[in-house]
Amino acid sequence: MGANAAFNRGDVDVALEFFAPDAELRDLANAPDQAAVIKGIHSIREAWALWTSAFDELRADFEEVTEAGDAVIGAVHWEGRGKASGMSIDVRQFDLYEFQGGKIVRVTLGLKSKAEALDAIGLRE
């Protein structure tokens, strides 16, 4: 996905070109100081700025992609190292990207399985 490649390069503005202006980001594993649901690309940009300022080498690599109607489910490997703490993150999860009119309208991060992602969009395996 182009948005993911841009995010991994640290090019947030290019990544957000793939999003609808009123897109929604749901992070099921959000930090306590961040909202679980973020609406609008300006708010998503602010959240990503917080993430990238807190971590060196933050990246999300797709290990598997499943198309499901107007959505894409990714088995994603998130990695990073805290700039201040030096603590590493190494998380595998399922992330759901929902599309409308060729743009991402909703992202749900942190699903535990592909089945859970399919349930979230009303489809079952």
C-alpha positions in Angstrom: 0.0 0.0 0.0 1.3 3.4 -1.0 0.1 5.1 2.3 2.1 2.5 4.3 5.2 2.9 2.2 5.1 6.7 2.7 4.5 6.3 6.5 7.5 4.0 6.7 9.6 6.6 4.9 8.4 9.2 7.4 6.5 11.1 4.7 3.2 11.7 6.6 1.9 14.2 4.1 2.2 11.7 1.2 0.6 9.0 3.3 -2.4 11.2 4.1 -3.0 11.8 0.4 -4.5 8.3 0.3 -7.0 9.3 3.0 -10.4 11.0 2.7 -10.5 14.4 4.5 -12.9 13.0 7.2 -11.2 9.7 7.6 -11.3 8.0 11.0 -8.4 6.2 12.8 -9.3 3.7 15.6 -6.4 2.4 17.6 -7.5 -0.5 19.8 -4.1 -0.4 21.5 -3.8 3.3 21.9 -1.5 4.9 24.5 -3.3 6.3 27.6 -2.6 9.9 26.5 -4.2 9.5 23.1 -7.8 9.1 22.0 -8.9 5.7 20.8 -10.7 7.3 17.8 -9.2 10.1 15.8 -11.3 11.9 13.1 -10.1 13.9 10.2 -6.7 13.9 8.4 -5.5 16.9 10.4 -6.0 15.0 13.7 -4.5 11.9 12.2 -1.4 14.0 11.1 -1.1 15.2 14.7 -1.3 11.7 16.1 1.3 10.4 13.7 3.5 13.3 14.6 3.4 12.2 18.2 4.2 8.6 17.3 7.1 9.6 15.1 8.5 12.0 17.6 8.4 9.3 20.3 10.0 6.5 18.3 13.1 6.0 16.1 12.6 3.8 13.1 8.9 3.4 13.6 7.5 1.2 10.9 4.6 -1.0 10.0 5.3 -3.8 7.6 2.6 -5.8 5.9 3.3 -9.5 6.1 0.0 -10.6 4.5 -2.8 -8.7 2.8 -6.4 -9.9 2.3 -8.9 -8.0 0.2 -12.4 -8.1 1.6 -14.9 -6.1 -0.5 -14.2 -2.4 0.0 -11.6 -3.2 2.7 -8.1 -4.5 3.1 -7.0 -6.5 6.1 -3.3 -6.5 6.8 -1.3 -8.8 9.0 1.1 -6.1 10.1 4.4 -6.1 12.0 5.0 -2.9 13.9 8.5 -2.1 15.1 10.2 0.8 16.7 12.5 2.0 19.5 11.6 4.7 21.9 13.8 7.8 21.4 13.9 8.7 25.1 13.6 5.3 26.7 15.3 3.1 24.2 12.5 0.5 24.7 11.6 -1.5 21.7 8.2 -2.3 20.4 7.7 -5.5 18.3 4.0 -6.2 17.7 2.1 -8.3 15.2 -1.5 -7.4 14.7 -4.2 -7.1 12.1 -5.1 -3.7 10.8 -8.2 -3.0 8.8 -8.4 -0.3 6.0 -11.8 0.6 4.7 -12.2 2.4 1.4 -14.8 4.5 -0.3 -14.3 6.3 -3.6 -10.7 5.1 -3.8 -9.7 6.8 -0.5 -9.2 5.3 3.0 -12.2 6.3 5.1 -11.5 4.2 8.2 -8.5 2.5 9.7 -8.8 0.1 12.7 -5.4 -0.8 14.2 -4.8 -3.6 16.7 -7.2 -6.3 15.8 -6.2 -9.7 17.2 -7.1 -11.8 14.2 -8.3 -11.8 10.6 -11.6 -13.2 11.8 -12.0 -10.2 14.1 -11.3 -7.9 11.2 -13.8 -9.6 9.0 -16.4 -9.4 11.8 -15.7 -5.7 12.1 -16.9 -5.2 8.5 -19.8 -7.7 8.7 -18.0 -10.5 6.8 -17.1 -13.9 8.1 -14.5 -16.4 6.8 
